Amino acid sequence: MALWNKKNKEILLSPLSKNNPVIVQMLGICSALAVTAKLEPSIVMAISVTIVVAFANVIISLLRKTIPSRIRIIVQLVVVAALVTVVSELLQAYAYDVNKQLSVFVGLIITNCILMGRLEAFALGNGPWESFLDGIGNGAGYGLVLIVIGFFRELFGSGSLLGMRIIPESFYEMGYANNGLMVMPPMALLLAACIVWVHRARNKDLQEEN
């Protein structure tokens, strides 16, 4: 089936592993530090970015032959801003508490390097379907890193996941204490570094030659 040929599968799956935009291209690191103290906002941010990247890619791909080169960045920003506004309104309507936790970072999706990078590098030169897959893949690759970091930060920093107590009360009675460092931004950077290390160890060809 043409929609799921080898090339399209590579476009979708590559950002989830070998060409992950966060741990290979080092894009979107700032939001990874800011929104991953808890798992729930990490998941919501991951879904939000994936939706915006995917549909922005499709729209720009559809318009790519009609956009004058000199104003293409402006058009991209208008499209992204419109999509981010829709996502922000939906979060305020249906996930208000999480939206408060994410604070200004939903609006800052507009300036996410991954988003603008995919519009410039892919959507302007490829068809809508391929651009949609590229957006889903890169958004999911970004989100996967956020979710992994948020999982460990909330588990060890708060003893819970999605607000539900995971570490038994008996552990605390025996002297266990939550690691307060886990809820601080530097630990997100350290966890991201560990993910990069594991990824590079598994993909030897990504290691820089000495």
C-alpha positions in Angstrom: 0.0 0.0 0.0 1.5 3.4 -1.1 0.5 5.2 2.0 2.6 2.7 4.1 5.6 2.1 1.9 9.1 1.7 3.3 9.9 5.4 3.0 6.8 6.5 4.9 7.4 4.1 7.7 10.9 5.4 8.0 9.6 9.0 8.1 7.2 8.0 10.9 9.4 5.7 13.0 12.9 7.3 12.6 12.2 10.2 15.0 11.1 7.8 17.7 14.5 6.2 17.9 17.6 6.8 15.9 16.8 10.4 14.8 14.9 11.6 17.9 14.8 15.4 17.7 15.5 15.9 21.4 18.3 13.4 22.0 20.0 13.5 18.6 19.4 17.1 17.4 19.1 18.6 20.9 15.9 20.5 20.1 13.1 21.3 22.5 15.4 20.8 25.6 14.0 23.9 27.4 10.4 22.7 27.6 11.8 19.2 28.6 13.3 20.9 31.7 10.3 23.1 32.4 7.2 20.8 32.2 8.4 17.4 33.4 8.2 17.7 37.2 5.0 15.7 36.9 3.9 13.0 34.5 0.5 14.5 33.6 1.7 17.8 32.2 4.5 15.9 30.4 1.8 13.8 28.6 -0.4 16.7 27.8 2.5 18.8 26.5 3.6 15.8 24.4 0.2 15.4 22.9 -0.2 19.1 22.3 3.1 19.5 20.5 2.4 16.3 18.4 -1.0 17.7 17.3 0.4 21.1 16.4 3.4 19.8 14.5 1.4 17.3 12.5 -1.3 19.7 11.4 1.0 22.6 10.9 3.1 20.3 8.6 0.0 19.4 6.6 -1.2 23.0 6.2 2.2 24.3 5.2 2.6 21.4 2.8 -0.7 22.1 1.2 0.2 25.8 0.8 3.9 25.4 0.0 3.5 26.1 -3.8 1.5 29.3 -3.1 3.6 30.8 -0.3 6.1 33.5 -1.6 9.6 32.6 -0.2 10.1 36.0 1.3 7.1 35.7 3.7 7.2 32.0 4.3 8.3 32.4 8.0 5.4 34.8 8.6 2.9 32.4 7.1 4.3 29.5 9.2 4.1 31.5 12.4 0.5 32.5 11.6 -0.5 28.9 11.0 1.3 27.7 14.1 -0.1 30.5 16.3 -3.7 29.6 15.2 -3.2 25.9 16.0 -1.6 26.7 19.4 -4.5 29.0 20.2 -7.0 26.2 19.5 -5.0 23.8 21.6 -4.7 26.3 24.4 -8.4 27.0 24.4 -9.2 23.2 24.5 -6.9 22.8 27.4 -8.5 25.6 29.3 -11.9 24.1 28.7 -11.2 20.5 29.4 -8.0 20.3 31.4 -7.8 23.5 33.3 -5.6 22.3 36.1 -3.0 20.9 33.8 -3.1 24.0 31.7 -2.3 26.0 34.8 0.7 23.7 35.4 2.0 24.2 31.9 1.6 28.0 32.3 3.1 29.9 29.4 4.8 26.8 27.9 1.7 26.0 25.8 2.0 29.4 24.1 5.7 28.9 23.7 5.0 25.9 21.4 5.0 28.6 18.7 8.7 29.0 19.1 9.6 25.3 19.5 12.7 24.6 17.4 11.3 21.1 16.4 8.1 22.7 15.0 9.7 25.4 13.0 12.5 23.0 11.9 10.1 20.5 10.5 8.1 23.1 8.6 11.3 24.4 7.0 13.1 21.2 6.5 10.3 18.9 5.5 6.8 20.3 5.0 8.0 22.9 2.4 9.4 20.1 0.2 7.0 17.2 0.7 3.4 16.2 0.2 0.7 16.4 2.9 0.6 12.7 3.9 4.4 12.5 4.3 4.4 15.8 6.2 1.7 14.5 8.5 3.7 11.4 9.3 6.8 13.5 9.8 4.9 15.7 12.3 3.5 12.7 14.2 6.9 11.0 14.3 8.8 14.1 15.5 6.1 15.1 17.9 5.9 11.6 19.4 9.7 11.4 19.6 9.8 14.7 21.5 6.9 13.5 23.7 8.5 10.2 24.4 11.5 11.9 26.0 9.2 14.2 28.1 7.2 11.3 29.3 10.2 9.3 30.3 11.7 12.2 32.2 8.4 13.1 33.8 7.9 9.5 34.9 11.1 9.3 36.9 10.9 12.9 38.2 7.4 12.4 39.7 8.1 8.8 40.9 11.2 9.6 42.8 10.5 13.3 43.5 6.9 12.9 44.8 6.4 9.1 45.2 3.4 9.2 42.8 2.4 8.9 39.2 -0.4 10.9 37.7 -1.2 12.1 41.2 -1.7 8.5 42.6 0.6 7.3 45.4 2.9 4.6 44.1 5.5 4.2 46.9 3.8 2.6 49.9 3.3 4.5 53.1 5.3 1.7 54.9 8.4 2.7 53.0 8.2 6.2 54.5 7.6 4.8 57.9 10.9 2.9 57.5 12.7 6.1 56.7 12.3 6.5 52.9 12.2 10.1 51.8 11.3 11.6 48.4 14.2 13.0 46.5 13.6 16.8 46.4 16.2 17.3 43.8 14.0 15.4 41.3 11.5 18.1 41.1 14.2 20.7 40.3 15.0 21.6 36.7 18.7 20.5 36.8 17.5 16.9 37.4 15.6 17.0 34.1 18.8 18.0 32.4 20.6 15.1 34.1 17.9 12.6 33.1 18.0 13.9 29.6 21.8 13.4 29.6 21.3 9.8 30.7 18.8 9.2 27.9 21.3 10.7 25.4 24.1 8.5 26.8 22.0 5.3 26.5 20.9 6.3 23.0 24.4 6.9 21.8 25.6 3.7 23.4 23.0 1.8 21.4 23.7 3.7 18.2 27.4 3.7 17.7 27.2 5.5 14.3 26.0 8.6 16.1 29.1 8.9 18.2 31.5 11.5 17.1 34.8 10.3 15.9 37.8 11.3 18.0 
